[in-house]
């Protein structure tokens, strides 16, 4: 699942305006036990530990403890709150000034200063670096050093009404001198941050281990170490959770929820998430670029029944557009009534036959549906493939580990088309419709190497609506733009909406101080958390 939290956290900043916020809070853990190894199970493997290029919600589990962010989202309100930045001022519509806490040190002893903050943001925003997170800072003109502990962010003119928001792990602060000395590749494999835990080892496919930063500036972390174990097979993860082999499981099959809710040794935590999972079509492909093919695939499956069979409305609900039900402008009822296509095998077969007769779809061609190792998306992909086969096509499901899957989705200059027709992907955004509609469907994000508009959807009218929505603070006006944009996007059938995940995290009963987060990430030690084990 890729992840974005970006521009429209600005609204939170503007709410606070030029008020100097309180100092960065220090979490209190009276009665906490200090020590122990917390074991976290991840349903996907890890790919990148350099936040500047990381693009997976699963990588964020580790990034969030190795690094600190400039700000953090309050776990309950999602409002911006201080972290590295102790306060900030909105100087104008296009300039915000951050004042940093002093005395923060990276794990190698270097001081964290405005130079590191500016380097991090300017590097991500620089097109020459080809960061998959570049679009998160599309609105930023430049980060400017004012003094050792003060940095200004200047926004571009077309985004003048908004001040920037930095509440995502992909904008965590890296040490400039260390990065330049080590080089990007080496830094990605052996990261150095300023966070509560220090990177120890990474055994790909097996585990990542971090240990307490004894000199952490904010608070003394309660845990000795954290071990992250990728366990893509959720049945195996549940066995490990039940036996105590892991303390935290980041996912849970719907069928297991009642059993674990009745288990006194496990606590099942749930919250409506800001997520969107869909099967998108590769619009660069000569086959899936034809809307008749996309509609025929859509009509080949009863997606409502498929989603219910997997989630049973316990851990996921059917999506009809990209904006989660928890957010305004989601337009779900209209999209369900007017855009959603019910299963119609007869019409699907007619369209497939028409495409074959015209040579658009080569006879005997095998349709490829790529998916991550996540069993739920594999199940949905399998249901789709089975229904396509029943309607006369050859179709296969190709599950891939996260790294190869993203490489395929990013495409390349030598192969801009991409060697696939369909792909199941997920998205986690921030508390604003922009973080879903803009990143996933604006043509500016349909670029080689981008983690955003992977379908390569390019609809000029949609671009115009989304651009207008980015330049007004009137929520009623913005809502109308997002509603109109979604109706055009999903009427184009460039994606089949799948589901919105109900964030479900299970913890052993002896895990204290943990809060499930609607953005899907796992926080351990922050201004609002300091998890500990009751042993």
Secondary structure, DSSP 8 states (H G I E B T S, - for coil): -EE---GGGHHHHHHHTT-----------TT-----EEEEEESS------TTT---TTHHHHHHHHS--SEEE-TTT--EEESSEEEEEEEETTEEEEEE-SS-B-TTS-B--HHHHHHHHHHHH-GGG--TTGGGGTTEEEEEEEETTEEEEEE-GGGTT------SGGG----HHHHHHH-HHHHHHS---SSSEEEEEEETTTEEEEEE-TT-SS---S-SEEEEEE---HHHHHHHHHHTS-SEES---HHHHHHHHT-TTEEEEEEE-SEEEEEEE-TTSTTTTSHHHHHHHHTTS-HHHHHHHHHTTTSEEE-SSSS-TTSTT--HHHHHHHT-----HHHHHHHHHHHHHTTSS-TT-EEEEEEES-HHHHHHHHHHHHHHHHTT-EEEEEEE-HHHHHHHHH--SS-SS-S-SEEEEEEE--SSTHHHHHHHH-GGG--TT-SS-TT----HHHHHHHHHHTT---HHHHHHHHHHHHHHHHHTTSEEEEEEEEEEEEEETTEES----TT----SBSSS-B-EE--
